[in-house]
Amino acid sequence: MPGGRLTQQERQQIALGLADGLAYAEIARRLDRPTSTITREVMRNGGPTAYRADLAHRATEHRAHRRRQSAPRGPQAPEQAHGRDAEAVREYEEAWTTLLMQQGLPKMMSRVLTCLYTTDAGSLTASELVQRLQVSPASISKSVTSLESQGLIRRERDEGGRRERYVVDDDVWYQGMIASARSTAQLAETARQGVSVLGPDTPAATRLENIARFVDFVAESMTRAAEQARDVLYTKPGTPSGGAAEPSPDR
């Protein structure tokens, strides 16, 4: 059933789909599973080029056995607010973590960032992260230092000034989009340099000029869309969809 664990037969279908070059979404559709389930399954078990159904099934059974053995040793997971389904939240957090890892972030940094994004307050102390992720303080310290250096989180003191809190900065999505647009614009500039090198009116030069025009349009559209939508990042709960967002007081 779609909400249960993957069976060995389903894993064999995943392996066949990967061998045929199918996208995760298409494999998920054929198995009547969420795309996030297929993505997480593949990334957790070697990636699209090294996935093997038998090894993936054995590894999953081993992880489940290990979780059963280690469950009593740590503190219980915090009770979910707003009546949330704890298992659904855990699976969603795994999907977010997998996506961030696909974007190039190391696993522990991805776990920390996911934990902060899915926390209502948008901030946690080091001890809270240790408790939620069940890892060592040293792992948290290393990860938050790297995330801060990349501008993905920031540190601030709590009201008493005694403890540091790690906070996700919503504006990082805007800044990332602008940086991506600039990088895309550089591609257009490089393509146009080839026009003069290869000679005007040649097939190669025409191809490069068309690439440059296309990329220019995309970069300008990205920048314009990011500027127009920036306030969406600061929409408060209860603000009607499509309504004017209330800017953050820090902006």
N, C-alpha and C positions, 0 to 999 in steps of 0.2 A: 504494500500500500504506500502511497506517496509520502505519508508522514513517518513511516518506519525506517529502519536501517536498511542500507543497501544490501542486497543478496549477492551471493557469488555469481549467479547468472547475470544480474544487472552489471556487475563489474566486468564480466566478459563482454557484455554489449558495449560498455564504455570503451574497453580496449579496442574492439572492432571498429567503433566509430572514430576513435583517434587515428587508427591505422588508415581509415578511409578519408582522413582529412576533414571530418565534420567539425563544425563549431560546437562549443559547449552547449549553446542554446538549442541546437538541433538534436544533440544527444539527449538533453534533458526532455525535450518535447517527445521524443520517441519512447522514453521511459516513464513519462508522466511524472517528472520530478522537477523541483525548482532548479534553475540554472546555477544558483549559488551552491547547491548540493554537489553538482557535478564538478564545478570549478574547485571547490574545497577538496573533494575526493582526489582529483587528479594532482593538484598542487601538493597535497599532503603525502602523495605516494610516488614521487619521482618526476612529476611534470609530464607534459604531453608526449615527450620523446622517449621517456623511460618507464612509463606506466605499464605495470603488469598485473592482471586481474588476480592471479593466485597470490602473489606477494602482497598486494594491497589488502586482500581479504584476511590473510594471515596476520598482517600488521595491525589491522583493526581489531581482531580478536585479542591480540596481545595487549593493545592499549586498553581495551575494555577490562581485561583481567587485571592489569596493573592498577587501573582506577579503583576497582573493587577492593583490592588489597590495601591501597593507600588512603581510601576514603576516611577512615576513622582518625587519622593522625592530625589533620589540620582543622582549623575553625570552620564552622559551617558557612556556606555562601550567604551573603547578606540577603535578607528578605526583600523581595521585589516590591517596589512602590507601584501605586496606581493599579494594583491587581494584575500586573504583568505575569505572563507565563514564563517561569524561570528557564525552562528548557528551550522555549522559542527564543528568548533573549540570548541564551548561550550560543545557539546555532547562528543567530544573526551576527553576534560578535565574531564568531569564527569566520563567517563570510566576509565581514569587513576586514578582518586581519588578513585573510587570503588575498583580497583585492589589493590592499596596501603592499603586501609582499610582491605581488605581480608588478606593482609600480616601481619596485626597486628598494623598498625599505627592508632592513633586517627584521627577523621575526619578532624579537623582543620589543623593538621600537614600534612595530606595527601593533603589537598587543597593548602597549601603553597608550598609544594614540587612540586606538579603538575604545579602550576603557574610558578615556577622558571624553570622547565624543558621545558615548552612550550614557554618560552620567548626567543627570538633570542639572546639577550645579555647574557642569563644565570644568570642574576643578577638583583635585584630590591631593592629599598629602602623600609623602613617600610611604608612610606606614600604611595608609589606606590602599595604595597601589600594591604593596607587598602582600597585604591580606587578600585582596581581590584576585591577584594573579598567582598567588602561591609561589613566589620566587624570592630570591635573596635580596636584601637591601642594596648589595653591590650591583646587581643586575639592573635594578631600578635607577640607581644613581648614574650608571653608564648610559642608559637609554635616554633619560631625561636630559642629560648633558648634550648628547648628540641631537636630540630633537630641538632643544633650545638653540643650538648653534645653527640649525637650518631654518630657524624662525617659525617652527611649527607649533611651539608652545612657549609660554613665558612663565617666569617665577614671580610670585608676590607673597607678601606676608599676610597672615590672617589678622583679624581685628586686634587680637592681643599682642601681635608682633612676635609671638614665640615660635610659630611653626611656618615653614615655607609651604606654599601650595603651588601646584603645577596647573596651569590654566591653558586651555585651547583658545587660540585667537581666531575668531570667525573670519577676520579680514584676510587670513592667509590664503583663502580660496580666491579672493579677488587678486591679491598680489601674484599668486601662482598663475592665474589666467593671463594677467598682463605680461608676466615673464615669458609665458608660452607664446603669446602674440609677438613679442619682440624677437624671440628665437625664430619664429616662422617668417617674420619680415626679413631676417638676415638670409634666409634661404632664397627669398625672391631676389635680394640684392646680388647674391652669388650667381644665381641663374642668369641675371642680366649681364654680368661681367663676361659670361661665355659668348654672348651675342657678338660682341666686338672681336673676341678672339677667334671665333669660328667663321666670322664673316657674315654681314647682313644678307638677307634673302637666301641663305642656304637652309636646307631642311633642318639641320641640327640647330641653327640659330633660331629658326622659327619655333622649333619645339621648346627651346629654353625660354624664349620670350613668352610663349603661351603659359608655361609653368610659372613664370614670374608674375604674370597678370593674375592667374588663378590664386597663387599664394598671397599676393597683395590683397586681393578681395577677402580672402579668408582671415588674414591677420587684422585687417581693418574692421571686419565684422565682429571678430572676437573682442577687440578692444572696445568697440561701441557697445556691444552687448554687456560686457563686464561693467562698464561705466553706468549703463542704464539700470542694471539689475543689482548693483552693489548694496543698496539699502535692503534688499530681500534678506541678506545675511543677518540683519538686525531686526527682523520682524518678531514682534512679541507674541506669546501665546494668546489666541483669541482674536488676533487681527484678521479681518476677512481676507480670503484669498483674492489677490488682485487689487487689494486696497493699498493705501499709502502706508509704507512701513515706517515705524517710529525709529529714527536714528538712535544709535547708542549715545549715551551722554559723554562717552570718551572721545567721540569723533567730532 
